[in-house]
Amino acid sequence: MARMRAVDAAVLILEKEGSTQAFGLPGAAINPFYSAMRAHGGIKHVLARHVEAASHMAEGYTRARAGNIGVCIGTSGPAGTDMITGLYSASADSIPILCITGQAPVAKLHKEDFQAVDISSIAAPVAKWAVTVMEAAQVPGTFQKAFQIMRSSRPGPVLVDLPVDVQLAEIEFDIDTYEPLPLARPAATRLQAEKVLTMLASGSRPLIVAGGGIINADAADLLMEFAELTGIPVVPTLMGWGAIADDHPLSAGMVGLQTSHRYGNATMLAADVVLGIGNRWANRHTGGLDVYTAGRKFIHVDIEPTQIGRVFAPDYGVVSDARLALEVLVEVAREWADRLPDRTAWAAECRERRTTLQRQTHFDAVPIKPQRVYEEMNRAFGPDTRYVSTIGLSQIQAAQMLHVYRPRHWINAGQAGPLGWTLPAALGVAVADPSATVVALSGDYDFQFLIEELAVGAQFNIPYIHVVVNNSYLGLIRQAQRGFEMDYCVQLSFDNINSPEVQGYGVDHLKVAEGLGCKALRVVEPDDILPALEQAKKLMVEHQVPIVVEVILERITNVSMGLEIDNIVEFD
């Protein structure tokens, strides 16, 4: 066997496991790992400006393509604590990323050494596994186990903490005989599939709720086959958006309190049997459970046993990976083709709602109303576009009005919703799919949180388009404060002494973006939105850097939302 440093073995394992893209920042305690990456040359690396951003880049990279596992790397102490938000976001949405941190020498871990912190204990609640490796000979097994844990059952992130002396110690290791560990994925049985189909057949208005587990399992093709075999309409969750194309005859719209369609909520309320696959019954999808569940039977299929019954008790639960469940469901549906009820009339009823219960998007007002932005984005960007967003009125209204046609073409931090996530995640998506048109969408506050990462896109020639809808407000919080009859600590506007042209909207995003090496456009008239988006596409190709398109919105807009799916307050 070959003798090598523990970090050399770790880098070889990354390559063997197929994780060859890293995002991070070097530092004293992780420099040995960087020296191994430099020596072996098989790991590409993007230098982030902030370690939290590196973790979100890794998330975007993982979310963009089936099988990807993004890697983020940082030194000891604050680098690890900076990664906690990325670990939380990834864990909440079942996204495998590998966080690698440096650490003080083993002998000094209890002596309050410089930047020595018990990061594995800090990270444990938001990671599938977090471990500090105390013996160099354990490094290969630790990385092998890390990949198995990230990929098995419900996917999720892992943090591996490496003391600097452990990194440097020499071990015996043979990469030629290394093999990944087998993965544990529960699978639905034939009898369970028959039970599910029998229950679906018992209703007259069945519905499928397609969650993010279908995307994670790369099972959208099987979902479509099952829906078409049975004729059952499909409601994607926010994390499952793209599992069925928005223009498919069986696409029934999204359901929920915020990121939903009027026709989607109406269809859910009309349904009598609901099959959820790979979804969590998240509270912003269901609203009040008495309204959501009334008069309906529920079947829940999920890879994580403790998800079954966590929010409400289904009438029938199946613990299974989404792809493995759909494989057997499709098999039974094919065999039962002559026995399955005709759902033509029900599907037509759902399509009728889709044509009649639309929200208005065309406004000519100045300042610009946000609905017009999404109307023009639908015109400018085709079905191959990969959208990236995280939270706020911009994300909510985009989900109500944009169109998504393919899995992994809406990439969103669903449960955690951290501000600042959009920009670095978009860079990770663009790295994962350099041929794609990647379009990020942010409000002005989300954009400002990690705006320095624009320089990463400029330095490493990572082109994408960032649409910033700017009302100089914490818009979602302002709308929520209406119930308290206040407008408190949510205004971002001020008179910028260096940029009077922004007319009181505060930060001059164009100057900042250009100062960070990117190109930027500002739009103040609604008819100029589409030309600006078209120009951005050309600039992106020409310069190979991020292109910012800032749209100046009216200061106050209330977006359609509510507390129950049968009582959404609509605003024009």
Secondary structure, 3 states (H helix, E strand, C coil): CEEEEHHHHHHHHHHHHCCCEEEECCCHHHHHHHHHHHHHCCCEEEECCCHHHHHHHHHHHHHHCCCCCEEEEECCCHHHHHCHHHHHHHHHCCCCEEEEEEECCHHHCCCCCCCCCCHHHHHHHHCCEEEECCCHHHHHHHHHHHHHHHHCCCCCCEEEEEEHHHHHCEEEECHHHCCCCCCCCCCCCHHHHHHHHHHHHHCCCEEEEECHHHHHCCCHHHHHHHHHHHCCCEEECCCCCCCCCCCCCCECCCCCCCCCCHHHHHHHHHCCEEEEECCCCCHHHHCCHHHHHCCCEEEEEECCHHHCCCCCCCCEEEECCHHHHHHHHHHHHHHCCCCCCCCHHHHHHHHHHHHHCCCCCCCCCCCECHHHHHHHHHHHCCCCCEEEECCCHHHHHHHHHCCCCCCCCEEECCCCCCCCCHHHHHHHHHHHCCCCCEEEEEEHHHHHHCHHHHHHHHHCCCCCEEEEEECCECHHHHHHHHHHCCCCCCECCECCCCCHHHCCECCCHHHHHHHCCCEEEEECCHHHHHHHHHHHHHHHHHHCCCEEEEEEECCCCCCCEECCCCCEECCC
